[in-house]
């Protein structure tokens, strides 16, 4: 983190930037040892336009810092949350629910990935449950502060952040969370479709999630490294679903699940359900306009590139034609393993 600017009290930070000028302060990094969060001054339109707000996003605005203790007990605006298992239409869902003047859905802030990794590293502050909840609450409050006063706000986290579900729900007493997931076969197809990039992604994810799930921590690292790419991808899906299943078993009314197939094949009812559950206030007419508009006719990550459900299905058929037998074997083995552990 840079440390060139003086620290500000939380209230001072939000007064420094005029919302009328379209500027916001958005948190980009955290230093738990120094107990400070770094924020960047950025135009609100840039926040909304960014596909992801992680290391791929490089804002050039002025940097300031806020002390974490200054956020304790502060009346911060807090967001609803979108968790997902990756490659399941989460970016499309976030774009569809993002309607200027009504709602703002911020996509994958990198600072939340930083928090999830600090938890995996067992930083001493993460072991103090009450203090850690205040950190998570403060960071999410700073993220939500980027929305206009008349906009409801939600945050789509990276799938890497699924280990923060418990912490976020405890920190945000009245906020809600949607858990979006795909079936295993669809996840494997998406990994294969992305080639070497997809394979590298699941290997990194497997090492991360193996620190979150007790059963996985007992598996020797050499055994993980001996897995095929598809076996490791299946392990990633299973570990993510285990984290989700833990939430559904608690029957928390603030948590709902959404099957990506239901969303992709029936976007209007899925968006209406998400809108009602999160209280975004979009309404039927807005949802119909969004579902029939350009959001569902272009690539959610590559703006301007045509892409829709039929394209997705054709891509899947091409992958199945080459790797169908391997996918069959991997899915069958994963399901047997899952049943044994149940």
GUBASE-933227 format. One record per atom (N, C-alpha, C): residue in one letter; x negated, y, z negated. Coordinates in steps of 0.05 Angstrom, whole numbers, padded with zeros to 5 digits, always signed. Layout:
N
AXYZ
...
//
This chain:
342
X-00017-00024+00000
X+00000+00000+00000
X-00018+00025+00000
X-00009+00045+00014
X-00023+00071+00012
X-00014+00085-00013
X-00032+00102-00024
X-00026+00115-00049
X-00033+00145-00048
X-00029+00157-00024
X-00037+00184-00020
X-00018+00204-00032
X+00007+00197-00035
X+00027+00216-00044
X+00034+00212-00073
X+00042+00234-00087
X+00049+00231-00115
X+00075+00215-00118
X+00079+00205-00142
X+00104+00190-00148
X+00126+00209-00153
X+00151+00200-00147
X+00175+00216-00152
X+00194+00200-00169
X+00210+00214-00185
X+00232+00201-00198
X+00252+00193-00177
X+00269+00173-00182
X+00287+00163-00162
X+00305+00185-00152
X+00317+00201-00169
X+00335+00222-00160
X+00321+00242-00142
X+00296+00248-00148
X+00281+00267-00132
X+00276+00257-00104
X+00272+00231-00102
X+00267+00219-00076
X+00291+00224-00057
X+00315+00219-00068
X+00338+00221-00050
X+00345+00250-00044
X+00336+00269-00061
X+00341+00297-00055
X+00322+00308-00035
X+00299+00295-00031
X+00278+00306-00014
X+00286+00306+00015
X+00302+00287+00023
X+00309+00285+00052
X+00338+00293+00057
X+00341+00311+00076
X+00368+00320+00082
X+00383+00300+00100
X+00405+00289+00090
X+00420+00270+00107
X+00432+00285+00131
X+00437+00311+00127
X+00448+00326+00150
X+00429+00327+00173
X+00403+00325+00167
X+00382+00325+00188
X+00378+00297+00200
X+00393+00277+00190
X+00391+00250+00201
X+00368+00234+00190
X+00354+00245+00170
X+00331+00231+00159
X+00338+00215+00134
X+00324+00193+00131
X+00328+00175+00108
X+00301+00168+00096
X+00301+00159+00072
X+00277+00146+00060
X+00283+00116+00058
X+00266+00100+00070
X+00271+00071+00070
X+00247+00057+00058
X+00252+00038+00040
X+00230+00024+00027
X+00217+00003+00045
X+00190+00004+00046
X+00175-00013+00064
X+00156-00032+00050
X+00148-00025+00025
X+00128-00042+00011
X+00131-00038-00019
X+00121-00058-00034
X+00123-00057-00063
X+00096-00067-00075
X+00088-00054-00097
X+00064-00062-00111
X+00073-00067-00140
X+00076-00093-00147
X+00086-00099-00174
X+00065-00094-00195
X+00040-00094-00188
X+00019-00088-00208
X+00020-00059-00216
X+00024-00041-00196
X+00026-00013-00202
X+00055-00004-00208
X+00074-00022-00204
X+00103-00017-00209
X+00113+00007-00192
X+00106+00006-00166
X+00116+00027-00148
X+00126+00015-00122
X+00145+00029-00110
X+00155+00023-00084
X+00147+00045-00065
X+00138+00037-00041
X+00132+00057-00020
X+00155+00060-00001
X+00162+00084+00006
X+00184+00090+00024
X+00173+00107+00047
X+00186+00104+00071
X+00178+00120+00094
X+00202+00138+00102
X+00196+00161+00111
X+00216+00180+00121
X+00222+00172+00150
X+00247+00167+00155
X+00254+00157+00182
X+00282+00167+00190
X+00286+00171+00216
X+00312+00179+00226
X+00332+00156+00223
X+00356+00162+00214
X+00376+00142+00211
X+00382+00126+00236
X+00381+00139+00259
X+00386+00126+00284
X+00365+00105+00290
X+00340+00111+00282
X+00319+00091+00286
X+00323+00066+00269
X+00333+00070+00245
X+00339+00047+00227
X+00360+00029+00240
X+00380+00041+00251
X+00402+00026+00263
X+00392+00012+00289
X+00375+00024+00303
X+00366+00013+00329
X+00346-00009+00326
X+00331-00009+00304
X+00309-00029+00300
X+00321-00057+00299
X+00310-00075+00315
X+00320-00103+00315
X+00314-00115+00287
X+00289-00111+00278
X+00282-00121+00251
X+00266-00099+00237
X+00269-00097+00211
X+00256-00076+00195
X+00233-00088+00180
X+00218-00106+00193
X+00195-00119+00180
X+00169-00109+00192
X+00148-00126+00193
X+00122-00117+00203
X+00123-00110+00232
X+00143-00119+00247
X+00145-00112+00275
X+00155-00083+00280
X+00165-00071+00259
X+00175-00043+00260
X+00153-00026+00247
X+00144-00006+00262
X+00122+00011+00253
X+00130+00041+00253
X+00146+00049+00233
X+00155+00078+00232
X+00131+00096+00226
X+00131+00120+00237
X+00108+00138+00234
X+00113+00160+00215
X+00136+00160+00200
X+00143+00182+00182
X+00125+00184+00158
X+00130+00206+00143
X+00116+00211+00118
X+00122+00190+00097
X+00102+00183+00081
X+00105+00162+00060
X+00107+00176+00033
X+00124+00165+00016
X+00126+00173-00012
X+00129+00148-00029
X+00125+00152-00055
X+00127+00129-00073
X+00147+00135-00095
X+00160+00114-00105
X+00178+00117-00127
X+00170+00096-00148
X+00171+00104-00173
X+00164+00086-00195
X+00187+00067-00200
X+00181+00041-00203
X+00202+00022-00208
X+00217+00027-00235
X+00203+00035-00256
X+00217+00041-00281
X+00238+00063-00278
X+00233+00081-00258
X+00252+00103-00254
X+00278+00093-00243
X+00279+00069-00232
X+00303+00058-00221
X+00320+00043-00241
X+00308+00036-00264
X+00323+00021-00284
X+00347+00036-00294
X+00370+00023-00291
X+00395+00035-00300
X+00406+00057-00283
X+00391+00064-00261
X+00400+00086-00243
X+00426+00078-00228
X+00442+00097-00222
X+00467+00091-00207
X+00461+00090-00178
X+00452+00067-00169
X+00444+00063-00141
X+00467+00051-00125
X+00468+00058-00100
X+00487+00046-00082
X+00477+00018-00076
X+00494-00002-00076
X+00485-00030-00073
X+00498-00043-00049
X+00483-00060-00035
X+00494-00072-00010
X+00505-00100-00014
X+00522-00108+00005
X+00529-00136+00007
X+00507-00150+00023
X+00507-00177+00023
X+00484-00191+00033
X+00492-00212+00053
X+00475-00216+00073
X+00478-00237+00093
X+00454-00255+00093
X+00457-00279+00083
X+00435-00299+00084
X+00441-00318+00107
X+00420-00332+00117
X+00424-00350+00140
X+00401-00370+00142
X+00405-00390+00159
X+00385-00412+00162
X+00368-00409+00186
X+00368-00386+00199
X+00352-00380+00224
X+00364-00394+00248
X+00361-00380+00271
X+00370-00390+00297
X+00400-00397+00297
X+00416-00382+00282
X+00445-00389+00280
X+00463-00365+00286
X+00452-00345+00299
X+00469-00322+00307
X+00471-00301+00286
X+00452-00300+00267
X+00453-00280+00246
X+00449-00252+00256
X+00430-00249+00275
X+00426-00222+00285
X+00450-00212+00301
X+00463-00230+00315
X+00488-00223+00330
X+00510-00216+00310
X+00512-00231+00288
X+00532-00224+00268
X+00527-00197+00255
X+00501-00192+00250
X+00494-00166+00238
X+00501-00143+00257
X+00495-00146+00282
X+00501-00125+00302
X+00531-00121+00305
X+00546-00143+00304
X+00575-00142+00308
X+00588-00127+00285
X+00577-00130+00261
X+00589-00118+00237
X+00578-00089+00233
X+00559-00081+00249
X+00547-00054+00247
X+00563-00035+00265
X+00578-00017+00253
X+00595+00001+00268
X+00590+00030+00258
X+00576+00046+00273
X+00570+00073+00264
X+00595+00088+00253
X+00591+00101+00230
X+00613+00115+00217
X+00630+00098+00199
X+00627+00072+00201
X+00643+00054+00184
X+00625+00035+00167
X+00605+00023+00180
X+00588+00005+00166
X+00559+00006+00178
X+00540-00001+00161
X+00512-00002+00169
X+00502-00029+00159
X+00491-00045+00178
X+00479-00071+00170
X+00450-00070+00177
X+00433-00070+00157
X+00404-00067+00160
X+00392-00095+00163
X+00375-00099+00183
X+00366-00126+00190
X+00338-00132+00181
X+00336-00150+00163
X+00311-00163+00154
X+00290-00143+00145
X+00296-00127+00124
X+00275-00110+00113
X+00251-00126+00103
X+00227-00117+00112
X+00203-00132+00105
X+00197-00132+00075
X+00206-00112+00061
X+00201-00111+00032
X+00214-00134+00017
X+00236-00144+00028
X+00250-00167+00016
X+00234-00193+00020
X+00221-00196+00043
X+00203-00218+00048
X+00180-00217+00028
X+00171-00193+00023
X+00149-00189+00003
X+00159-00199-00025
X+00183-00192-00032
X+00194-00201-00058
X+00196-00231-00059
X+00205-00243-00037
X+00209-00273-00037
X+00182-00286-00040
X+00161-00275-00028
X+00134-00287-00030
X+00122-00283-00058
X+00127-00260-00070
X+00118-00255-00097
X+00130-00275-00116
X+00155-00282-00111
X+00168-00302-00128
X+00155-00329-00124
X+00148-00337-00099
X+00135-00362-00094
X+00107-00363-00107
X+00094-00340-00107
X+00067-00338-00119
X+00068-00337-00149
X+00093-00336-00160
X+00097-00335-00189
X+00082-00311-00202
X+00085-00288-00189
X+00074-00263-00201
X+00085-00261-00229
X+00069-00253-00249
X+00079-00252-00277
X+00105-00237-00280
X+00110-00215-00265
X+00134-00200-00269
X+00159-00216-00260
X+00155-00234-00240
X+00178-00250-00231
X+00186-00270-00252
X+00170-00276-00271
X+00176-00296-00292
X+00192-00284-00315
X+00194-00257-00316
X+00211-00244-00335
X+00238-00239-00322
X+00258-00256-00328
X+00283-00256-00313
X+00297-00229-00313
X+00299-00216-00336
X+00313-00191-00337
X+00298-00169-00322
X+00272-00168-00324
X+00256-00148-00310
X+00257-00153-00280
X+00255-00178-00272
X+00256-00185-00244
X+00282-00177-00231
X+00304-00182-00245
X+00330-00174-00235
X+00331-00144-00230
X+00319-00128-00248
X+00319-00099-00244
X+00303-00091-00220
X+00281-00106-00215
X+00265-00101-00191
X+00281-00106-00166
X+00294-00129-00165
X+00310-00137-00141
X+00333-00116-00138
X+00346-00109-00159
X+00368-00090-00157
X+00357-00063-00147
X+00335-00054-00158
X+00324-00028-00150
X+00316-00027-00120
X+00304-00049-00110
X+00296-00050-00082
X+00320-00050-00064
X+00340-00067-00071
X+00364-00068-00055
X+00379-00041-00056
X+00379-00027-00078
X+00391-00001-00080
X+00377+00019-00063
X+00351+00018-00061
X+00336+00037-00044
X+00342+00031-00015
X+00345+00005-00008
X+00352-00002+00020
X+00379+00009+00027
X+00399+00005+00009
X+00426+00013+00014
X+00429+00043+00016
X+00410+00058+00003
X+00411+00087+00003
X+00407+00099+00031
X+00400+00082+00050
X+00396+00093+00078
X+00422+00097+00092
X+00444+00087+00082
X+00470+00090+00096
X+00482+00117+00091
X+00498+00126+00109
X+00514+00151+00105
X+00534+00147+00082
X+00543+00168+00070
X+00561+00166+00047
X+00587+00152+00055
X+00596+00155+00080
X+00622+00144+00087
X+00619+00117+00101
X+00595+00105+00100
X+00591+00078+00111
X+00588+00057+00089
X+00601+00034+00093
X+00596+00011+00076
X+00569-00001+00086
X+00555-00014+00068
X+00528-00023+00076
X+00524-00053+00068
X+00511-00067+00086
X+00503-00095+00081
X+00474-00099+00091
X+00461-00119+00081
X+00434-00125+00089
X+00432-00154+00098
X+00422-00158+00122
X+00415-00185+00132
X+00386-00191+00124
X+00382-00210+00107
X+00355-00217+00099
X+00343-00237+00118
X+00316-00238+00119
X+00303-00259+00134
X+00310-00286+00121
X+00311-00307+00137
X+00318-00333+00125
X+00297-00342+00104
X+00273-00330+00107
X+00252-00336+00087
X+00260-00327+00059
X+00279-00309+00057
X+00288-00298+00031
X+00310-00314+00018
X+00315-00338+00027
X+00337-00353+00015
X+00330-00360-00015
X+00305-00359-00023
X+00299-00364-00051
X+00307-00340-00069
X+00317-00319-00057
X+00325-00296-00073
X+00356-00295-00077
X+00370-00315-00068
X+00399-00315-00070
X+00408-00312-00099
X+00397-00329-00117
X+00405-00327-00145
X+00398-00300-00157
X+00374-00291-00152
X+00365-00265-00163
X+00382-00242-00154
X+00389-00242-00128
X+00405-00220-00117
X+00433-00220-00128
X+00445-00243-00130
X+00472-00244-00141
X+00473-00237-00170
X+00453-00244-00185
X+00452-00236-00213
X+00447-00206-00216
X+00431-00195-00198
X+00424-00166-00199
X+00447-00149-00189
X+00464-00159-00171
X+00486-00144-00159
X+00512-00156-00169
X+00521-00147-00192
X+00543-00160-00206
X+00569-00161-00190
X+00574-00141-00173
X+00600-00141-00159
X+00597-00144-00129
X+00573-00147-00119
X+00569-00149-00090
X+00573-00178-00081
X+00577-00181-00055
X+00583-00208-00044
X+00562-00216-00024
X+00562-00243-00018
X+00542-00254+00000
X+00555-00274+00019
X+00548-00272+00045
X+00556-00291+00065
X+00532-00309+00071
X+00536-00335+00071
X+00515-00355+00078
X+00522-00366+00106
X+00507-00358+00126
X+00511-00367+00153
X+00492-00390+00159
X+00503-00412+00171
X+00486-00435+00176
X+00495-00448+00202
X+00476-00464+00213
X+00482-00481+00237
X+00479-00510+00229
X+00488-00528+00246
X+00483-00556+00242
X+00454-00563+00249
X+00444-00586+00240
X+00416-00593+00243
X+00409-00595+00273
X+00426-00607+00289
X+00419-00611+00317
X+00415-00584+00331
X+00433-00565+00326
X+00430-00539+00338
X+00405-00525+00329
X+00397-00529+00304
X+00372-00517+00294
X+00348-00529+00309
X+00348-00555+00312
X+00325-00568+00326
X+00324-00559+00355
X+00347-00557+00368
X+00347-00548+00396
X+00335-00520+00398
X+00343-00502+00380
X+00333-00475+00380
X+00303-00474+00376
X+00292-00491+00358
X+00263-00492+00353
X+00249-00501+00379
X+00259-00522+00392
X+00246-00532+00416
X+00248-00511+00439
X+00270-00498+00440
X+00274-00478+00462
X+00253-00456+00460
X+00243-00450+00436
X+00224-00428+00432
X+00195-00438+00436
X+00191-00463+00442
X+00165-00473+00449
X+00146-00471+00425
X+00121-00464+00431
X+00100-00462+00411
X+00107-00442+00389
X+00120-00421+00396
X+00128-00401+00376
X+00147-00413+00356
X+00166-00429+00365
X+00185-00442+00347
X+00171-00463+00329
X+00152-00478+00341
X+00138-00498+00325
X+00121-00485+00303
X+00108-00463+00310
X+00092-00449+00290
X+00109-00438+00268
X+00133-00428+00276
X+00152-00416+00257
X+00160-00437+00236
X+00168-00461+00245
X+00177-00481+00225
X+00155-00491+00208
X+00131-00492+00218
X+00108-00501+00201
X+00104-00481+00178
X+00104-00455+00185
X+00101-00435+00164
X+00125-00436+00144
X+00149-00439+00155
X+00172-00440+00138
X+00172-00464+00120
X+00163-00487+00130
X+00162-00511+00114
X+00144-00507+00090
X+00121-00495+00094
X+00103-00491+00071
X+00115-00471+00051
X+00130-00452+00060
X+00143-00433+00042
X+00165-00446+00026
X+00184-00459+00040
X+00207-00471+00027
X+00199-00494+00009
X+00176-00507+00015
X+00168-00529-00002
X+00161-00519-00031
X+00157-00493-00034
X+00151-00481-00060
X+00177-00474-00074
X+00200-00475-00060
X+00226-00466-00071
X+00243-00490-00080
X+00238-00513-00069
X+00255-00537-00074
X+00239-00557-00090
X+00250-00565-00113
X+00235-00582-00131
X+00226-00608-00118
X+00243-00621-00103
X+00236-00647-00090
X+00213-00643-00071
X+00213-00621-00056
X+00192-00616-00037
X+00165-00611-00050
X+00166-00598-00073
X+00140-00593-00087
X+00126-00618-00095
X+00141-00640-00097
X+00128-00666-00105
X+00116-00680-00081
X+00121-00671-00056
X+00110-00683-00032
X+00081-00673-00028
X+00062-00691-00026
X+00034-00682-00021
X+00031-00666+00005
X+00015-00646+00004
X+00011-00628+00028
X+00003-00644+00052
X-00014-00665+00048
X-00024-00681+00071
X+00000-00696+00084
X+00020-00703+00068
X+00043-00716+00079
X+00060-00697+00097
X+00062-00672+00087
X+00076-00652+00103
X+00062-00648+00130
X+00035-00646+00129
X+00020-00640+00153
X+00020-00663+00173
X+00027-00687+00164
X+00028-00710+00182
X+00055-00712+00196
X+00074-00695+00189
X+00100-00695+00202
X+00097-00685+00231
X+00115-00695+00248
X+00117-00683+00275
X+00130-00656+00273
X+00129-00640+00294
X+00142-00614+00293
X+00171-00616+00288
X+00185-00636+00300
X+00213-00639+00296
X+00220-00648+00268
X+00204-00666+00257
X+00208-00674+00229
X+00205-00651+00210
X+00185-00634+00215
X+00181-00611+00198
X+00204-00591+00201
X+00214-00588+00225
X+00237-00571+00230
X+00262-00581+00215
X+00266-00608+00215
X+00288-00619+00201
X+00285-00615+00171
X+00260-00617+00161
X+00255-00612+00132
X+00262-00583+00125
X+00255-00565+00142
X+00261-00536+00137
X+00292-00532+00135
X+00306-00544+00155
X+00336-00542+00154
X+00347-00554+00129
X+00338-00577+00121
X+00348-00591+00097
X+00343-00575+00072
X+00319-00563+00070
X+00312-00547+00046
X+00329-00522+00045
X+00334-00509+00067
X+00351-00486+00067
X+00380-00493+00060
X+00389-00515+00071
X+00417-00523+00064
X+00419-00531+00035
X+00398-00542+00023
X+00398-00548-00005
X+00401-00523-00022
X+00387-00502-00014
X+00390-00476-00028
X+00418-00465-00026
X+00430-00468-00002
X+00458-00459+00002
X+00478-00476-00014
X+00473-00503-00013
X+00491-00521-00027
X+00492-00516-00057
X+00470-00508-00067
X+00469-00501-00096
X+00488-00479-00103
X+00491-00460-00084
X+00509-00438-00088
X+00538-00447-00086
X+00544-00463-00066
X+00572-00471-00062
X+00582-00489-00085
X+00564-00504-00097
X+00572-00521-00119
X+00580-00504-00144
X+00570-00480-00145
X+00577-00463-00168
X+00604-00450-00164
X+00615-00451-00140
X+00641-00440-00134
X+00643-00411-00143
X+00622-00396-00137
X+00623-00367-00142
X+00640-00353-00122
X+00661-00339-00131
X+00680-00326-00112
X+00666-00304-00096
X+00643-00296-00104
X+00629-00275-00089
X+00612-00286-00066
X+00613-00312-00062
X+00597-00325-00041
X+00615-00340-00022
X+00612-00336+00004
X+00626-00353+00024
X+00607-00362+00045
X+00614-00385+00058
X+00598-00396+00079
X+00611-00391+00106
X+00594-00390+00127
X+00604-00386+00154
X+00589-00405+00173
X+00602-00423+00186
X+00590-00441+00205
X+00585-00425+00231
X+00560-00425+00241
X+00553-00410+00264
X+00569-00418+00289
X+00576-00444+00291
X+00591-00453+00314
X+00619-00441+00314
X+00631-00439+00290
X+00657-00425+00288
X+00655-00396+00296
X+00633-00383+00288
X+00629-00355+00294
X+00625-00351+00324
X+00608-00368+00336
X+00601-00364+00364
X+00625-00371+00383
X+00640-00391+00375
X+00663-00399+00392
X+00689-00383+00386
X+00690-00371+00363
X+00714-00355+00356
X+00706-00330+00341
X+00692-00311+00355
X+00681-00288+00341
X+00702-00270+00328
X+00726-00267+00339
X+00745-00249+00327
X+00754-00258+00300
X+00764-00283+00297
X+00772-00292+00270
X+00748-00292+00250
X+00724-00300+00260
X+00701-00300+00242
X+00694-00272+00232
X+00694-00253+00251
X+00688-00225+00243
X+00710-00214+00225
X+00735-00221+00230
X+00757-00211+00213
X+00753-00222+00185
X+00746-00248+00182
X+00741-00260+00156
X+00718-00247+00142
X+00696-00242+00156
X+00673-00229+00144
X+00679-00201+00135
X+00694-00187+00152
X+00702-00159+00146
X+00719-00158+00121
X+00738-00176+00119
X+00756-00177+00095
X+00740-00185+00070
X+00723-00205+00073
X+00708-00214+00050
X+00689-00193+00039
X+00675-00179+00057
X+00656-00159+00049
X+00668-00132+00044
X+00693-00128+00052
X+00707-00103+00048
X+00694-00080+00065
X+00686-00086+00089
X+00674-00066+00106
X+00694-00046+00118
X+00719-00054+00119
X+00740-00036+00128
X+00740-00031+00158
X+00731-00050+00174
X+00730-00047+00203
X+00758-00048+00215
X+00774-00068+00207
X+00801-00070+00218
X+00803-00085+00244
X+00827-00094+00251
X+00831-00110+00275
X+00823-00097+00300
X+00830-00072+00304
X+00825-00059+00330
X+00795-00056+00335
X+00780-00049+00314
X+00751-00046+00317
X+00739-00073+00323
X+00747-00094+00309
X+00736-00121+00313
X+00742-00131+00341
X+00766-00126+00351
X+00772-00134+00379
X+00754-00120+00399
X+00750-00094+00394
X+00733-00078+00412
X+00704-00089+00412
X+00694-00095+00388
X+00667-00105+00386
X+00665-00133+00399
X+00684-00151+00393
X+00682-00178+00404
X+00684-00179+00434
X+00697-00159+00446
X+00700-00159+00475
X+00680-00140+00488
X+00662-00129+00472
X+00644-00109+00483
X+00616-00120+00488
X+00597-00102+00492
X+00570-00109+00501
X+00554-00125+00480
X+00561-00123+00454
X+00546-00137+00434
X+00545-00167+00440
X+00568-00178+00450
X+00569-00206+00456
X+00562-00213+00484
X+00551-00194+00499
X+00543-00199+00527
X+00514-00194+00532
X+00499-00188+00510
X+00470-00184+00514
X+00455-00197+00491
X+00430-00202+00495
X+00413-00215+00476
X+00412-00198+00450
X+00417-00210+00427
X+00417-00195+00403
X+00390-00185+00394
X+00369-00199+00403
X+00342-00191+00396
X+00327-00175+00418
X+00335-00181+00443
X+00323-00168+00466
X+00344-00150+00479
X+00346-00126+00470
X+00367-00108+00479
X+00366-00104+00509
X+00389-00105+00521
X+00390-00100+00550
X+00388-00125+00567
X+00380-00148+00554
X+00378-00173+00569
X+00404-00188+00567
X+00416-00195+00589
X+00442-00209+00589
X+00440-00235+00574
X+00460-00241+00557
X+00460-00266+00543
X+00488-00270+00530
X+00499-00293+00532
X+00525-00298+00520
X+00527-00328+00512
X+00550-00337+00504
X+00553-00364+00494
X+00547-00384+00516
X+00556-00378+00541
X+00551-00397+00563
X+00521-00400+00568
X+00506-00378+00566
X+00477-00379+00570
X+00464-00396+00548
X+00474-00392+00523
X+00463-00407+00501
X+00468-00437+00505
X+00492-00444+00514
X+00499-00472+00519
X+00482-00484+00541
X+00477-00469+00562
X+00461-00479+00584
X+00432-00483+00575
X+00422-00465+00559
X+00395-00468+00548
X+00393-00494+00532
X+00414-00499+00516
X+00415-00523+00499
X+00415-00548+00516
X+00431-00548+00537
X+00432-00572+00555
X+00405-00578+00567
X+00390-00557+00574
X+00363-00561+00586
X+00344-00574+00566
X+00346-00565+00540
X+00329-00576+00520
X+00337-00605+00514
X+00363-00610+00513
X+00373-00637+00508
X+00364-00657+00530
X+00364-00647+00554
X+00356-00664+00577
X+00328-00675+00574
X+00311-00659+00562
X+00282-00666+00559
X+00277-00680+00532
X+00289-00670+00511
X+00282-00680+00484
X+00305-00694+00469
X+00326-00701+00484
X+00350-00712+00471
X+00344-00736+00453
X+00328-00755+00463
X+00322-00779+00447
X+00307-00772+00422
X+00288-00754+00424
X+00272-00746+00400
X+00290-00732+00380
X+00309-00716+00390
X+00327-00702+00372
X+00345-00722+00358
X+00355-00742+00373
X+00372-00763+00361
X+00358-00777+00338
X+00334-00785+00343
X+00319-00800+00322
X+00314-00782+00298
X+00307-00757+00302
X+00301-00739+00280
X+00325-00733+00264
X+00348-00728+00277
X+00373-00723+00262
X+00381-00748+00246
X+00380-00771+00258
X+00387-00796+00244
X+00370-00800+00219
X+00343-00797+00222
X+00325-00800+00200
X+00330-00780+00178
X+00335-00755+00186
X+00340-00734+00166
X+00365-00739+00150
X+00386-00749+00164
X+00411-00754+00150
X+00409-00778+00131
X+00393-00799+00139
X+00388-00821+00121
X+00373-00812+00096
X+00353-00795+00100
X+00338-00785+00077
X+00355-00768+00059
X+00373-00752+00071
X+00390-00735+00055
X+00410-00751+00038
X+00420-00773+00050
X+00439-00790+00036
X+00426-00804+00012
X+00401-00812+00016
X+00386-00826-00006
X+00382-00808-00030
X+00378-00782-00024
X+00373-00763-00046
X+00398-00754-00059
X+00421-00757-00045
X+00447-00747-00056
X+00455-00764-00081
//
